[in-house]
């Protein structure tokens, strides 16, 4: 449960005012029997062992200590059971990875178990239970009453807590049914332990305690293997999903996000090694993306740099193990840390650093799974680079290196969609055609014609820069897309380009002569301009309008002119 600092303080105050004084009252007024210390110590040890080795089933942790505390109550009463239960909170605190921030949970559990112990014992006494009785019928009845009330009261208190904290409480939760299953399993053991210990003494602990602990360990081994298999299946699915992403950014976003959801971490960092420098490629802290910048030297001498040099996954379970090599990006409240190298083509490209505020937050097998995921990640990023390069190559004109018609068609549709959504105010299209280009080819050869096309594309690309998209439409025709350009602005830019082309000398090679030589020539261009939404609200119509303006308004009017489309 996540609560405010004020609520945490109230829990501590409530415990101080209730539990110590309550134990004092129980000691003086509750029914009890004289404790046989050799038996009682065995019961304490058995209770602690049971709590040290809990069950893990379907993601639920079950501390089945009730079978021991039931035997303690039936034998010695409320005070003895209460003390054993409070002692068993010590290993529970360890399993909950208790620290300063969440210590209130153990204090709250202590308070809650105190109330339950007193209430259940008092109810059993009210209905007539006599401590230490060996009448089997009474033991079965009152032991069952005690255990059932214990489970019900526990969940009633949880229900009240959820209601008070403003959550949407439910009584019949998954945990309730697992506790009910635990009751069905532990009740026969608890009753048998009580009866057998009274008849044969401490041998009962060996006859029942060892089998119970062994069963617990076997269930844990099976549960651990199932958890590992489940995490491996998630890792496999994760790997396939990364492989389906097409861009490096998508892969990085997905990788860091899924890692944060799969493992009990508070922060994650991808430390990249690029051109001899360490840098934070991506960082996420408490679920939020962060932009972090630190010097190469600070990272190099930290556990991130050491992990990069060693090239093997490293797990730190507490802060004292890595504080002397603390990286600048880790906050001082972190405890558990994993540092995993990211390999690509047998070479380390960087490291992944995961951190948690809890000690012993990560399991050793999780380190191996993350190492596997880092391999998937590196391969997916590499694949994305190849795909990106292939796509970029397929969308570029091999001769001029500017975009081709395939890309132009896609970009025109995207820009028209943005215009329709109101992201652009207007979209202008300029179509340019080199005048008498066939004469150039016939006079100077196709190689010279190609040089002119390359230089022509370079000129208009430099003039447009980031203001628009320049593409080769086909042959000697070029198209420029200009988002947020009005028709007047586009026409002025087109006139600027026309003059630039007209006044630029082009060097061609006279490869048709017997002796190769170079010559300076001048060319002109005819230009058509069309704008959306003024002229059309459809992309291909916008293109055809500019083409019409080019041939009717510029070519047929004498060439070397700029013409706008007129309806």
C-alpha positions in Angstrom: 0.0 0.0 0.0 1.3 3.5 -0.9 0.3 6.1 1.7 1.3 9.5 2.8 4.1 10.3 5.3 1.4 11.5 7.8 -0.4 8.1 7.5 2.9 6.3 8.1 3.5 8.3 11.2 0.0 7.5 12.5 0.7 3.8 12.0 3.8 4.0 14.2 1.9 6.0 16.8 -1.0 3.5 16.7 1.4 0.6 17.2 3.2 2.2 20.2 -0.1 3.0 21.9 -1.7 -0.4 21.2 0.7 -3.3 20.9 3.0 -3.0 24.0 0.1 -2.2 26.3 -2.1 -4.8 24.7 0.6 -7.5 25.3 0.7 -6.4 28.9 -3.1 -6.8 29.3 -3.0 -10.2 27.6 -0.3 -11.3 30.0 -2.3 -10.4 33.0 -5.9 -11.2 32.0 -5.9 -13.8 29.2 -6.1 -17.5 29.9 -2.8 -19.4 29.6 -1.0 -22.5 30.6 2.5 -22.9 32.0 5.0 -23.1 29.1 7.2 -26.1 28.6 10.2 -24.4 27.3 11.7 -27.3 25.4 8.5 -27.8 23.5 7.9 -24.0 23.1 11.4 -23.4 21.6 10.8 -26.2 19.1 7.5 -24.5 18.1 9.3 -21.2 17.7 12.0 -22.7 15.5 9.4 -24.5 13.4 7.4 -21.3 13.0 10.5 -19.4 11.9 11.6 -22.1 9.5 8.1 -22.2 8.0 8.2 -18.4 7.5 11.7 -18.4 6.1 10.6 -20.8 3.4 7.2 -19.5 2.1 5.2 -20.9 -0.8 5.2 -19.0 -4.1 2.2 -20.0 -6.2 0.9 -18.1 -9.3 2.6 -14.9 -8.2 1.2 -15.1 -4.6 3.5 -15.4 -1.6 2.0 -17.6 1.2 3.4 -17.7 4.7 1.8 -20.8 6.0 2.9 -20.3 9.6 -0.7 -20.7 10.9 -0.3 -24.4 11.4 2.4 -23.8 14.0 0.7 -20.8 15.7 -2.5 -22.9 15.9 -0.7 -25.6 17.8 0.8 -22.9 20.1 -2.6 -21.4 20.9 -4.2 -24.7 21.5 -1.5 -25.6 23.9 -0.5 -22.3 25.7 -3.1 -19.7 24.9 -3.2 -16.2 23.3 0.0 -14.7 24.8 2.3 -17.5 23.5 0.6 -17.5 20.1 0.9 -13.7 19.9 4.6 -13.7 20.7 5.4 -16.5 18.2 3.5 -14.6 15.4 5.4 -11.4 16.2 8.7 -13.2 16.0 7.7 -14.7 12.7 7.5 -11.1 11.3 11.3 -11.0 11.3 11.7 -13.4 8.3 8.6 -11.9 6.7 10.2 -8.5 6.9 13.2 -9.9 5.0 11.1 -11.4 2.3 9.3 -8.1 1.9 12.7 -6.5 1.4 11.9 -4.0 4.1 13.8 -0.7 4.2 13.3 2.6 5.8 10.7 3.7 3.3 8.4 0.6 3.7 9.1 -0.3 7.3 5.6 0.9 8.2 4.2 -2.2 6.4 5.8 -4.5 9.0 4.6 -2.3 11.8 1.1 -2.3 10.4 1.3 -6.1 10.0 2.4 -6.4 13.7 -0.6 -4.3 14.8 -2.9 -6.3 12.6 -1.7 -9.7 13.7 -1.9 -8.6 17.3 -5.6 -7.7 16.9 -6.3 -11.0 15.1 -4.5 -13.1 17.7 -6.4 -11.5 20.6 -9.7 -11.6 18.8 -9.5 -15.2 17.6 -8.2 -16.5 21.0 -10.9 -14.5 22.8 -13.7 -15.9 20.6 -12.5 -19.5 21.0 -12.4 -19.0 24.8 -15.8 -17.4 24.8 -17.3 -20.5 23.1 -15.7 -22.7 25.8 -12.3 -23.9 24.7 -10.1 -25.2 27.5 -6.4 -24.9 26.8 -4.4 -28.2 26.6 -7.5 -30.4 26.2 -6.9 -33.7 24.5 -10.5 -34.4 23.7 -10.2 -34.9 19.9 -13.7 -33.6 19.2 -13.1 -30.4 21.0 -9.7 -29.9 19.4 -11.2 -30.4 15.9 -14.1 -28.0 16.6 -12.3 -25.2 18.3 -9.2 -25.5 16.2 -11.3 -25.1 13.1 -13.3 -22.2 14.6 -10.0 -20.5 15.5 -8.5 -20.9 12.0 -11.6 -19.9 10.1 -12.0 -16.8 12.2 -8.3 -16.0 11.7 -8.7 -16.0 7.9 -12.0 -14.1 7.9 -10.8 -11.4 10.3 -7.6 -10.9 8.4 -9.5 -10.1 5.2 -12.0 -8.0 7.1 -9.2 -5.8 8.3 -7.7 -5.6 4.8 -11.1 -4.7 3.4 -11.4 -1.9 6.0 -7.9 -0.7 5.2 -8.6 -0.5 1.5 -11.9 1.4 2.2 -10.1 3.9 4.4 -7.3 4.6 1.9 -9.9 5.4 -0.8 -9.5 2.4 -3.0 -12.2 0.2 -4.4 -12.1 -2.8 -2.0 -13.2 -6.3 -2.7 -13.5 -9.0 -0.1 -13.4 -12.1 -2.2 -10.1 -11.5 -3.9 -7.5 -13.9 -5.3 -5.5 -13.6 -2.1 -8.7 -14.6 -0.1 -9.0 -17.8 -2.0 -5.3 -18.6 -1.7 -5.5 -18.1 2.0 -8.6 -20.4 2.1 -6.6 -23.0 0.2 -3.7 -22.5 2.7 -6.2 -23.0 5.6 -7.4 -26.3 4.1 -3.8 -27.5 3.8 -2.4 -26.3 7.2 -5.4 -27.0 9.5 -4.8 -30.8 9.5 -1.1 -30.3 10.1 -1.7 -27.8 13.0 -4.3 -30.1 14.7 -2.0 -33.1 14.2 1.0 -31.3 15.5 -0.8 -30.3 18.7 -2.2 -33.8 19.4 0.9 -35.7 18.4 3.2 -33.4 20.5 1.0 -34.0 23.6 1.1 -37.8 23.1 4.7 -38.5 22.0 6.5 -35.2 22.8 9.1 -33.4 20.7 9.3 -36.4 18.2 6.2 -34.8 16.7 8.3 -32.0 15.3 10.5 -34.4 13.4 7.5 -36.5 12.2 5.5 -33.4 11.0 7.9 -30.5 10.8 10.5 -32.0 8.5 8.0 -33.3 5.9 6.2 -30.0 5.9 9.4 -28.0 5.3 10.4 -30.5 2.6 7.1 -30.1 0.8 7.5 -26.4 1.1 10.9 -26.5 -0.5 9.7 -28.8 -3.3 6.8 -26.5 -4.1 9.2 -23.5 -4.1 11.5 -25.2 -6.5 8.6 -26.0 -8.8 7.3 -22.5 -8.5 10.7 -21.0 -9.2 11.1 -23.1 -12.3 7.6 -22.1 -13.5 8.5 -18.4 -12.8 11.7 -18.7 -14.8 9.8 -20.4 -17.7 7.2 -17.7 -17.6 9.8 -14.9 -17.7 11.6 -16.7 -20.6 8.3 -16.9 -22.5 7.9 -13.2 -21.9 11.4 -12.5 -23.1 10.8 -14.6 -26.2 7.6 -12.6 -27.0 9.5 -9.4 -26.3 12.2 -10.4 -28.7 9.7 -11.0 -31.5 8.0 -7.7 -30.8 11.2 -5.8 -31.0 12.1 -7.6 -34.3 8.9 -6.2 -35.8 9.7 -2.6 -35.0 11.1 -0.7 -38.0 13.0 2.2 -36.5 15.7 2.4 -33.9 13.7 4.9 -31.8 10.7 2.6 -31.7 12.9 -0.3 -30.6 14.6 1.8 -27.8 11.3 3.1 -26.5 9.8 -0.4 -26.5 12.9 -2.0 -24.9 13.2 0.5 -22.0 9.5 0.5 -21.4 9.0 -3.3 -21.3 12.1 -3.8 -19.2 10.6 -1.3 -16.7 7.4 -3.4 -16.6 9.0 -6.8 -16.4 11.4 -6.3 -13.5 11.1 -4.8 -10.0 13.2 -1.6 -10.8 12.8 2.1 -10.1 15.2 3.4 -12.8 16.8 2.2 -16.0 19.6 3.6 -18.2 21.0 2.7 -21.6 24.6 3.8 -21.5 26.0 4.0 -25.1 29.7 4.0 -26.1 29.9 6.2 -29.3 33.1 7.5 -30.9 35.1 6.8 -27.8 32.7 8.6 -25.4 30.1 7.3 -22.9 26.7 9.0 -23.0 23.2 8.3 -21.6 21.2 7.2 -24.7 17.9 6.8 -22.8 16.9 7.0 -19.1 13.7 6.3 -17.2 13.2 7.1 -13.5 10.1 6.2 -11.6 8.3 5.6 -14.9 9.2 9.0 -16.5 11.7 9.5 -19.3 14.6 11.7 -18.4 17.2 13.7 -20.4 20.6 13.1 -18.7 24.0 14.4 -19.6 27.2 13.5 -17.8 30.9 13.7 -18.7 32.6 10.7 -20.3 35.1 10.5 -17.4 32.5 10.4 -14.7 30.8 7.4 -16.4 34.0 5.7 -17.4 35.2 5.3 -13.8 31.8 4.1 -12.5 30.2 0.7 -12.5 28.8 1.4 -16.0 32.3 1.9 -17.4 33.7 -1.0 -15.4 30.8 -3.2 -16.7 31.6 -2.2 -20.2 35.3 -3.1 -19.8 34.6 -6.4 -18.2 31.9 -7.4 -20.7 30.0 -9.6 -18.3 26.7 -9.1 -16.4 27.1 -7.9 -12.8 24.5 -8.0 -10.0 24.9 -5.8 -6.9 22.4 -6.7 -4.1 23.0 -3.6 -1.9 24.5 -0.2 -2.1 27.6 -0.9 -0.1 28.8 -3.2 -2.9 28.9 -0.5 -5.6 29.0 2.8 -3.7 32.7 3.2 -4.3 32.1 3.1 -8.1 28.8 5.0 -8.1 27.8 6.4 -11.5 26.7 10.0 -11.5 23.2 9.1 -12.8 22.3 6.8 -9.9 20.5 8.5 -6.9 21.8 7.9 -3.4 18.6 6.0 -2.4 19.2 3.1 -4.8 20.3 -0.3 -3.4 20.1 -3.2 -5.9 21.8 -2.6 -9.3 22.2 -4.7 -12.4 24.8 -3.8 -15.1 24.4 -5.8 -18.3 26.6 -5.3 -21.5 24.9 -4.9 -24.8 26.7 -6.9 -27.5 26.5 -6.5 -31.3 28.6 -8.5 -33.7 30.8 -9.8 -30.8 31.5 -6.2 -29.8 30.1 -4.3 -26.8 28.2 -1.2 -27.8 27.1 -0.1 -24.4 25.5 -1.3 -21.1 22.1 -1.4 -19.5 21.9 -0.3 -15.9 18.8 -1.2 -13.8 18.4 0.0 -10.2 16.0 -0.6 -7.3 15.6 1.1 -4.0 15.2 -2.3 -2.3 18.0 -4.6 -1.3 18.2 -8.0 -3.0 15.5 -6.8 -5.5 16.8 -8.8 -8.4 17.2 -12.6 -8.8 20.3 -14.2 -10.4 18.2 -15.8 -13.1 16.8 -12.3 -14.0 20.3 -11.2 -14.8 20.6 -13.9 -17.4 17.2 -13.0 -18.9 18.1 -9.3 -19.2 21.4 -10.3 -20.8 19.3 -12.3 -23.4 17.0 -9.3 -23.9 20.0 -7.1 -24.5 21.1 -9.4 -27.2 17.6 -9.2 -28.8 17.8 -5.4 -28.4 21.2 -5.1 -30.2 20.1 -7.4 -33.0 16.8 -5.5 -33.5 18.6 -2.1 -33.6 21.1 -3.4 -36.1 18.3 -4.8 -38.3 16.4 -1.5 -38.0 19.5 0.3 -39.3 19.7 -2.0 -42.3 16.0 -1.6 -43.0 16.3 2.2 -42.6 19.2 2.3 -45.0 17.4 0.1 -47.5 14.3 2.2 -47.3 16.3 5.4 -47.7 18.1 4.0 -50.7 14.8 2.9 -52.3 13.4 6.4 -51.8 16.4 8.3 -53.3 17.3 9.0 -56.9 20.5 7.1 -57.5 21.8 9.9 -59.8 20.9 13.1 -58.0 20.7 11.7 -54.4 17.5 13.6 -53.8 14.1 11.9 -53.2 12.5 10.0 -56.0 8.9 9.8 -57.2 8.1 6.9 -54.7 9.0 9.1 -51.7 7.3 12.2 -53.3 4.0 10.3 -53.6 4.1 9.3 -50.0 5.2 12.7 -48.7 2.5 14.5 -50.8 -0.2 12.2 -49.2 1.2 12.9 -45.7 1.3 16.6 -46.2 -2.2 16.7 -47.6 -3.4 14.7 -44.5 -1.7 17.3 -42.2 -3.4 20.1 -44.1 -6.8 18.4 -43.7 -6.1 18.0 -40.0 -5.3 21.7 -39.6 -1.6 21.1 -38.9 -0.7 23.1 -42.0 -2.3 26.4 -43.2 -1.5 25.7 -46.8 0.6 23.5 -49.1 2.3 24.8 -52.2 3.8 22.6 -54.9 6.5 23.8 -57.4 7.2 21.8 -60.6 10.4 22.6 -62.5 11.5 21.5 -65.9 14.9 22.1 -67.5 14.4 23.9 -70.8 15.6 22.2 -74.0 17.3 19.4 -72.1 17.2 17.1 -75.1 19.4 19.6 -77.0 21.9 19.4 -74.2 22.0 15.6 -74.4 22.3 15.7 -78.2 25.0 18.3 -78.1 27.2 17.3 -75.2 26.2 13.7 -74.5 24.2 11.9 -71.8 27.1 12.0 -69.4 27.1 15.8 -69.5 23.3 15.7 -69.2 23.7 13.7 -66.0 26.2 16.2 -64.6 23.7 19.0 -65.2 20.9 17.0 -63.5 23.2 16.4 -60.5 24.2 20.1 -60.2 20.6 21.3 -60.8 19.3 19.1 -58.0 22.1 20.3 -55.7 21.3 23.9 -56.3 17.6 23.7 -55.6 18.2 21.4 -52.6 20.6 24.0 -51.1 18.1 26.8 -51.8 15.2 25.0 -50.2 17.0 23.6 -47.2 14.7 22.4 -44.5 11.8 24.5 -45.7 10.4 21.8 -48.0 10.9 18.5 -49.8 12.8 18.3 -53.1 12.3 15.3 -55.3 13.0 14.2 -58.9 9.7 13.7 -60.6 11.2 12.0 -63.7 13.7 12.8 -66.5 14.5 16.5 -66.2 11.4 17.4 -64.1 11.7 18.2 -60.3 9.1 18.9 -57.7 9.2 20.9 -54.5 6.7 20.6 -51.6 6.4 23.7 -49.4 4.2 23.3 -46.3 2.7 26.5 -45.0 3.7 28.5 -48.1 1.0 30.6 -49.7 0.8 30.8 -53.5 2.5 34.3 -53.5 5.3 33.0 -51.3 5.8 29.9 -53.4 5.7 32.0 -56.6 8.4 34.4 -55.2 10.5 31.4 -54.2 10.1 29.9 -57.7 11.2 33.2 -59.3 14.2 33.2 -57.0 15.1 29.7 -58.2 14.5 30.5 -61.8 17.0 33.4 -61.6 19.5 31.3 -59.7 19.5 28.6 -62.4 19.6 31.2 -65.2 22.7 32.9 -63.8 24.6 29.7 -62.7 27.3 28.4 -65.1 27.2 24.6 -65.6 30.4 22.8 -66.6 30.0 20.0 -69.0 32.4 17.5 -70.6 32.5 17.4 -74.4 32.8 13.6 -74.5 31.3 13.5 -78.1 34.5 15.1 -79.6 37.6 13.1 -80.3 39.5 15.0 -77.6 37.7 15.3 -74.2 37.4 18.9 -73.0 35.2 21.0 -70.7 32.8 23.8 -71.6 30.7 26.3 -69.6 27.1 26.5 -70.6 23.9 28.2 -69.2 20.5 26.6 -68.9 17.0 27.9 -68.0 14.0 26.3 -66.3 10.3 26.6 -66.6 8.2 26.5 -63.4 4.6 25.9 -62.5 3.1 26.6 -59.1 -0.1 25.3 -57.5 -1.4 25.7 -53.9 -3.8 23.8 -51.7 -6.5 24.5 -50.5 -6.8 27.4 -53.0 -6.5 25.3 -56.2 -7.3 21.8 -55.0 -7.9 19.7 -51.9 -6.5 16.5 -53.4 -2.8 15.7 -53.8 -2.6 14.4 -57.3 -4.8 17.3 -58.6 -2.3 19.6 -56.9 0.5 17.9 -58.9 -1.5 18.0 -62.2 -2.3 21.7 -61.7 1.3 22.6 -61.3 2.2 20.5 -64.3 -0.5 22.3 -66.3 0.7 25.7 -65.2 4.3 24.7 -66.2 3.5 23.7 -69.7 0.7 26.2 -70.6 1.8 29.2 -68.5 5.6 28.8 -68.8 6.7 26.5 -71.7 4.2 27.6 -74.2 4.7 31.3 -73.2 8.4 31.1 -74.2 10.1 29.1 -71.4 12.3 30.4 -68.6 9.2 31.6 -66.8 7.2 31.1 -63.6 3.5 30.5 -64.0 0.8 29.9 -61.3 -2.2 27.7 -61.8 -5.3 29.6 -62.6 -8.7 27.9 -62.4 
